[in-house]
Amino acid sequence: MPKKRILPFIILGILKQNPGFTGKEITYQFKNEIGEFWKASHSQVYPELKKMEQDNWITSNQSDKNEKEIYYSITENGEKILNSWISEPITQIPVSRDLFSLKMFFISDPTDPRIKELVEEELELLKKQLDHLKKREKAVFKNKEDKNLHYGHYVILKRAMARLQGQIEWLKTIK
């Protein structure tokens, strides 16, 4: 089963927050805030913009001053699609992709009921992952000798557990 494409939803979120951004400005977002938890290159963004315009998720307007400069805006249909995606439950623990952070990033209203749902889903997933790592620790590192023989593995496992515990504690602070 192919992976669900996430980039179109990121672009929709960027355009909802920044109507009239150019492709260059959209790409630049991946070097700043969004780049902290998601990466996309110029060569990924521009083909996606074309497809999204064909699908009526966005519109484009050429600049009067520079015909190569194109400004993009989200359509009403695109807003519906973005809102629907943000509302979808997260059911998998992201390994290299942080869907929770990505969806939260695009919610502007602190009273949005999806915040509570996202936090609860993320807490559940992180607790399951932490439980799994604790079981792995017990299974793989039964004694001090096991830890010493595979010290790097042990340290990385402990780091992953600490990171998850920190995320769980942080999530509990979100109201």
VOTOR-858925 format. One record per atom (N, C-alpha, C, O): z, y, x; residue in three letters. Coordinates in pm, whole numbers, plus 50000, padded with zeros to 5 digits. Atoms other than C-alpha are relative to their C-alpha. Layout:
N
ZYXALA
...
//
This chain:
175
500004988150085MET
500005000050000MET
500005012450089MET
500865013750177MET
500054988149915PRO
499015033650153PRO
501205009049975PRO
501775009549866PRO
498904990450012LYS
501675059550223LYS
499585011549910LYS
498425015749910LYS
500274988550085LYS
501925087549972LYS
499845012350089LYS
500655014850179LYS
500254987849923ARG
500475119450113ARG
501025010649958ARG
501195013349839ARG
498974990050026ILE
503185145850141ILE
499495014050031ILE
499955023649970ILE
500484986949957LEU
501265174150307LEU
499555009049884LEU
499855020949887LEU
500404990950110PRO
499705186949981PRO
501195006549930PRO
501115018149888PRO
498824994550068PHE
503165191649830PHE
500665010850087PHE
501175020750036PHE
499454990049908ILE
504345210350140ILE
499175012949988ILE
499735023849978ILE
500874988350011ILE
501335233450119ILE
500225007049867ILE
500275019349862ILE
499734993850130LEU
501965239049747LEU
501315008050006LEU
501375019249956LEU
498734993049988GLY
505575248349825GLY
499885012750082GLY
500455023050046GLY
500204988149917ILE
504515272150100ILE
499285010849920ILE
499675022549924ILE
500774990250076LEU
501985288849871LEU
500785005449880LEU
500575016849838LEU
499174994850110LYS
504475291449586LYS
500925010950054LYS
501155021049989LYS
499114990249940GLN
506825309949820GLN
499255011750063GLN
499795022750076GLN
500784989949927ASN
504045329249995ASN
498585000849945ASN
497654996750014ASN
501364999250056PRO
501075336049763PRO
499095008350090PRO
499495018650143PRO
500974992649922GLY
497975347049947GLY
500054997450149GLY
499445004750227GLY
499985003749858PHE
498765330450280PHE
498634995050042PHE
497904989149962PHE
501225005749943THR
495825322250502THR
500324986150054THR
501494982350066THR
499795013149940GLY
495305287650648GLY
500795001050129GLY
501624992550159GLY
499284997949874LYS
496535301150980LYS
501495002349974LYS
502344997050046LYS
498594997350033GLU
499735314050820GLU
500704987349949GLU
501874985049978GLU
499435012750048ILE
500285280550645ILE
500304991150119ILE
501394985450129ILE
499825008349881THR
499795262050974THR
501175005050083THR
501934997050139THR
498924994149922TYR
502205286051143TYR
501384995949946TYR
502344995150023TYR
498735004250060GLN
504955275150900GLN
500524987150063GLN
501734984750067GLN
499605012749938PHE
504965241251074PHE
500525002050142PHE
500994992550205PHE
499444996949869LYS
505965258551398LYS
501365006649986LYS
502055008950085LYS
498744993150025ASN
508965275051237ASN
500924991349914ASN
501224979949950ASN
498995006750081GLU
511345265050957GLU
499634985749960GLU
500434976549980GLU
500385013550045ILE
509425235350816ILE
499864990850120ILE
500114978750109ILE
500155007949878GLY
508735223751170GLY
501294993650047GLY
501274984550130GLY
498725006249964GLU
512425215751202GLU
500124985949945GLU
500874977749999GLU
499885013250059PHE
511925185550979PHE
498674993949957PHE
498654983049900PHE
501315005750036TRP
508175180650926TRP
498945006350088TRP
498985018350115TRP
501074995249912LYS
505105183751146LYS
498644998149932LYS
498414988349862LYS
501405001150043ALA
501465190251058ALA
499185009150091ALA
499625020050129ALA
500864992349910SER
498595202551271SER
498915007449921SER
498675004849803SER
501134992450053HIS
495745226551209HIS
498954990549943HIS
498414992949835HIS
501035009550042SER
493385196751183SER
500394992149875SER
499534986149811SER
499555006450124GLN
495485182450899GLN
500005009949883GLN
499655006249771GLN
499814990150106VAL
496055214550703VAL
498675004149936VAL
498565004449813VAL
501244994650057TYR
492485227250663TYR
499244990149911TYR
498784994249804TYR
500645009450094PRO
490935195350518PRO
500804998349871PRO
500234996649763PRO
499155001250119GLU
493905193050283GLU
499795011849907GLU
499745010249785GLU
500254988150082LEU
493325228750165LEU
498704998649920LEU
498655002149802LEU
501285001950070LYS
489715220250079LYS
500154990249884LYS
499674992749774LYS
499805010150105LYS
490735189249885LYS
500845005649886LYS
500545003249769LYS
499124994350102MET
493495207849703MET
499265010149913MET
499525011249794MET
500794990550079GLU
491055234949598GLU
499054992549906GLU
498874996549791GLU
500885008250085GLN
488625208649468GLN
500774994049882GLN
500234992549773GLN
499165006150104ASP
491505193249270ASP
500655010549909ASP
501405007049818ASP
499464989050080ASN
492405227549123ASN
501525001450014ASN
502215005149919ASN
498584997749972TRP
495845228249284TRP
500195013950058TRP
501265019950043TRP
499964986849939ILE
495035260449470ILE
498665007049978ILE
497675000649943ILE
501244992350001THR
492455288149467THR
499905007250134THR
500895008750206THR
500194992549876SER
490965307349757SER
499185012549974SER
498355012949883SER
500754987450005ASN
489645342549806ASN
499695004250142ASN
500565004150230ASN
500414995449869GLN
487685355150101GLN
500455014350023GLN
500495022449930GLN
499594986549963SER
488895385950284SER
498805009449995SER
497695005550030SER
501054989849999ASP
486865417750237ASP
499705004550143ASP
498575008250174ASP
500134994949863LYS
487435426950603LYS
499464989450096LYS
498744992650190LYS
500405010749909ASN
486845393050766ASN
499604987949917ASN
500454981449856ASN
500475010950086GLU
484695366950594GLU
500514986350040GLU
500464976949961GLU
499435012849957LYS
486275339050800LYS
501444998349951LYS
501974987249950LYS
498615000450045GLU
489725347950666GLU
500044997149850GLU
499475004549770GLU
499915004350139ILE
490545329950341ILE
501475000049958ILE
502344995050030ILE
498654999450054TYR
493615336350129TYR
500144989649889TYR
499254988149805TYR
499795010850097TYR
495085307849924TYR
501175003349909TYR
502145009749949TYR
498924998450098SER
497215308249609SER
500124987349919SER
499144980249897SER
499745011850082ILE
498795280949401ILE
499545002949857ILE
499725013949806ILE
500414998650140THR
497335275349053THR
501164995749910THR
502164990449957THR
499005004850097GLU
499335268548737GLU
500104984750008GLU
501194979150004GLU
500035014549985ASN
498265232248772ASN
500744995850128ASN
501494986150127ASN
499325002849874GLY
499475232649134GLY
501515001449988GLY
502264993550045GLY
498554998250022GLU
502875246049025GLU
500584988449922GLU
501694983949953GLU
499545011750077LYS
503205217848771LYS
500114987850091LYS
501084980350082LYS
500005011549909ILE
502345192249038ILE
501165001250099ILE
501854991350125ILE
498894997849907LEU
504825207549285LEU
501344997149931LEU
502184990049985LEU
498745002150073ASN
507615208049024ASN
500214985349966ASN
501334980249972ASN
499915014450029SER
506855172248925SER
500414992350124SER
501254983450117SER
499675006849875TRP
506995161049289TRP
501465002450040TRP
502164993150080TRP
498604996949965ILE
510315178949352ILE
500944992149910ILE
502034988249954ILE
499155007150096SER
511715161549043SER
499994984850019SER
500874978049967SER
500045014549978GLU
510695126449158GLU
501214995750081GLU
501575002450178GLU
498875004849921PRO
513675106349279PRO
499554995150137PRO
498454989750152PRO
500265005349866ILE
513815097949648ILE
500634986150003ILE
501844984749984ILE
499495013750010THR
514145060249664THR
499974992550133THR
500444981250140THR
500045006649871GLN
513545052350030GLN
500705008650103GLN
500655020950097GLN
499384992749890ILE
515495061650337ILE
498885004450092ILE
498164996050147ILE
501074995649911PRO
513135083450535PRO
500374997450145PRO
501475001050189PRO
499745002749860VAL
512875072050894VAL
499605011950083VAL
500435017450156VAL
500444988649922SER
510785099551047SER
499665012049913SER
499215022449963SER
500344989250092ARG
510305121050740ARG
501215003049913ARG
501794994049852ARG
498814996050074ASP
513065140350573ASP
499585006349867ASP
499495018549855ASP
500454995250131LEU
511945142950210LEU
501065008549932LEU
500745018249863LEU
498924992250060PHE
515345155750100PHE
499925014550047PHE
499915023749965PHE
500054986449946SER
515175185950332SER
498755007349953SER
498805019149919SER
501254994050042LEU
511575192050241LEU
500075004749855LEU
499665016049825LEU
499914996350141LYS
512235192149865LYS
501015011349981LYS
500755020749905LYS
498994989550014MET
515395213149898MET
499465013550049MET
499765023949991MET
500554987849942PHE
513515238450110PHE
499215008149898PHE
499195020449903PHE
500864993250096PHE
511215246449818PHE
500695003149867PHE
500035007749774PHE
499264996350121ILE
513935250749553ILE
500665013550026ILE
501485014950117ILE
499504986449977SER
514735287749522SER
501255003349920SER
502095011049965SER
498924996550092ASP
517205288749232ASP
501234991450028ASP
501164979150016ASP
498805007949971PRO
520775278349326PRO
500564992549879PRO
501424983849894PRO
499535007050120THR
521325267248965THR
499034989149955THR
499244982949850THR
500995010250035ASP
518325243648963ASP
500694986449990ASP
501314982150088ASP
499315012950018PRO
519625210448821PRO
499494989050094PRO
500174979050114PRO
500535010149908ARG
517405191149063ARG
500794999550129ARG
500774989350198ARG
499194999949878ILE
519705201449348ILE
501044989049993ILE
501204981250087ILE
498965010250016LYS
522505179649214LYS
499404986050009LYS
499964977250075LYS
500665013049997GLU
520115150549160GLU
499584996250142GLU
499794984950185GLU
500435002649863LEU
518665153749510LEU
501184996650090LEU
501114987350170LEU
498815002349918VAL
522115155649669VAL
500584986249972VAL
500924978850065VAL
499465013250035GLU
523345125049479GLU
499134988750053GLU
499644978850105GLU
500915010249948GLU
520245105049571GLU
500124998750151GLU
500184987750205GLU
499915000149854GLU
520495115049935GLU
501334994050046GLU
501374986350142GLU
498705005949966LEU
524205106749947LEU
499974984849989LEU
500454977750078LEU
500085014450021GLU
523545072249807GLU
499194993250110GLU
499604982950164GLU
500845005849895LEU
520755065450055LEU
500695000350136LEU
500664990450209LEU
499324998949872LEU
522755077950353LEU
501194990550010LEU
501434984650116LEU
498875009449999LYS
525815057550254LYS
499514985750021LYS
500144978050093LYS
500575013449981LYS
523645026250231LYS
499564998050144LYS
499794987450204LYS
500465001149861GLN
522115033350569GLN
501194999150096GLN
501154991350191GLN
498815000449916LEU
525535039850725LEU
500664986349991LEU
501074980750093LEU
499435013450019ASP
526855007450578ASP
499194989550077ASP
499754980750141ASP
500885009249927HIS
523854988850721HIS
500275000950151HIS
500364990750219HIS
499774998349856LEU
524465003651068LEU
501374994750042LEU
501524989250151LEU
498675005549970LYS
528164994551055LYS
499954984850006LYS
500604978750091LYS
500165014649998LYS
527204958650973LYS
499274995550126LYS
499614985350184LYS
500735003349877ARG
524734958551263ARG
500935001050120ARG
500874992750211ARG
499064998449889GLU
527454971351495GLU
500904987850011GLU
501114982550121GLU
499135011849999LYS
529754942851395LYS
499254987450043LYS
499794978950114LYS
500785011949968ALA
526974917151427ALA
499544999750146ALA
499554989250209ALA
500584999649865VAL
525544928651760VAL
501045002350108VAL
500914996850218VAL
499004996549899PHE
528604942251940PHE
501374994649961PHE
502255001949916PHE
498775006850043LYS
531344917051876LYS
501185002750093LYS
502345001650052LYS
498934997749903ASN
533294925452190ASN
499555010150105ASN
498415014850103ASN
500274989949897LYS
533484948852489LYS
498854995550091LYS
498045003850134LYS
501075005349914GLU
531184926152694GLU
498635002749937GLU
497695006550007GLU
501274997250069ASP
528424929552431ASP
499635014850013ASP
498465018350035ASP
500254985649988LYS
528804967252443LYS
499535003550141LYS
498605011550158LYS
500364997149862ASN
528624967652823ASN
498634994550038ASN
497915000750116ASN
501315006049970LEU
525574944752835LEU
498845008049940LEU
497745008249995LEU
501044992450071HIS
523634966852593HIS
500535014049966HIS
500475018649852HIS
499304987450021TYR
525374999952641TYR
499125010749936TYR
499575017749845TYR
500904989850056GLY
522365022252567GLY
499794997949851GLY
499835007349772GLY
500185003450142HIS
521735004252238HIS
501265003649922HIS
501195009349814HIS
498734997150066TYR
525415007352151TYR
500195015149979TYR
500575019549871TYR
499824985550008VAL
525505044752226VAL
499065006149895VAL
499465014749818VAL
500964994850098ILE
522355051452021ILE
500414996249858ILE
500275004149765ILE
499535004350131LEU
523745031251731LEU
501175008949955LEU
501225013149839LEU
498854991450034LYS
526985051451743LYS
499545014249968LYS
500085020849878LYS
500534986650029ARG
524985083751755ARG
499395000349859ARG
499625009849784ARG
500615000650134ALA
523005073351447ALA
501074999749893ALA
500935006149789ALA
498925000750096MET
526235064851267MET
500705013649986MET
501015017849875MET
499354986950003ALA
527815098251362ALA
499125010249928ALA
499615018649852ALA
500934990950066ARG
524705116851248ARG
500034997949848ARG
500085007549771ARG
499955003050143LEU
524765099150911LEU
501315004749938LEU
501325010549830LEU
498704995750052GLN
528485105650867GLN
500055015249987GLN
500595020649890GLN
500054985450006GLY
527935142350948GLY
499155004949883GLY
499515014649816GLY
500864996350112GLN
525095144450695GLN
500724997749868GLN
500635005949776GLN
499255003050123ILE
527275128050430ILE
501055010749975ILE
501185015749863ILE
498964989850016GLU
530105152650492GLU
499375013449962GLU
499915020649878GLU
500684987550032TRP
527665182050483TRP
499514999949855TRP
499665009849784TRP
500505000950137LEU
526095169950157LEU
501115002249898LEU
500875007749790LEU
498864998250091LYS
529525169749997LYS
500365014749980LYS
501075018149886LYS
499694985650011THR
529705207450056THR
499005007549911THR
499235019049875THR
501024993650081ILE
526565214749852ILE
500404999549854ILE
500734988849802ILE
499594999450141LYS
527355225949501LYS
498795001849912LYS
498925002649790LYS
//
